[in-house]
Amino acid sequence: MILVTGAGGNVGTALLTRLRADGVAARAAYRDPHTTAQVIKAGGQAVTLDLAIPDTISPALDGIETVFLLGATSPAQTTHELNMLEAARAVGVRVVKLSVWRADEGLSPIARLHQPVEQSLVRSGLPWTILRPNFYLQNFLRQRSIREAGEFSFPLITAPISFIDIGDIACVAARVLTTDGHDGCVYDLTGPKALTYAEAAEEFSDVLGKPVRYVGLPDDEARAAMLDSGTPEFHVDALIGVARAYRNGGAESVTSTVADLTGRPALGFADFVRQNRNFFD
């Protein structure tokens, strides 16, 4: 049995969908007891788990062989994930951790949340695998201005980024969770091509048949815009930190890992736009 933490998030939801389609037994972990009850009522496997409350972790691990570890991004994320590792060591389960791009180097605030967990996992004595995806394509789904004004804005990054689709992350995770040969492996996950935001705007324009432009915001303007939209200050500062880390390069590498592990190529940018055309057009 696989325990999927972060089951209510984008990656967790996509992973559970993939596992269920493959007929794999998985237990979804939610912080909200109401959500847990709804899933169980619908015939699914679910448990209430709050990584901030260690007493909820051990019951969730009952009968579990492998944990997919995905903590919510927050100032306490490192502590929460270490709580899971401590419980996992007590029962000897395998851990597949979803991390972030170049987390081992601690280049960004988000990477620095994951780095201590990666280090602890490697030293834990448990069977482990680490997944490090690059920027999610789904971040563009927050850009309603593409439809409304033919533009999108992010904190300024001038260098290319090898964006990856969450569905591909889920497929890789499902493969790693259900097959042998991945213990002690770190997988860097990317899309098939690196694009600058300006090149991404060209892809949008070509697919949608209308002009779309990228507006690269200076840090202070980006910070003010995100705060005005209701984004919590911690997340705003973390995103600005990521932009600074990769502004002039460092997220442009392309790997074949998705194709190597799943047997099919990673989703390209234009195909992502086509799949989500109703949102953008």
Secondary structure, 3 states (H helix, E strand, C coil): CEEECCCCCHHHHHHHHHHHHCCCCEEEEECCHHHHHHHHHCCCCEEECCCCCHHHHHHHCCCCCEEEECCCCCCCHHHHHHHHHHHHHHHCCEEEEECCCCHHHCCCHHHHHHHHHHHHHHHCCCCEEEEEECCEHHHHHHCCHHHHHCEEEEECCCCCECCECHHHHHHHHHHHHHCCCCCCEEEEECCCCCECHHHHHHHHHHHHCCCCEEEEECHHHHHHHHHHCCCCHHHHHHHHHHHHHHCCCCCCCCCCHHHHHHCCCCCCHHHHHHHCHHHHC
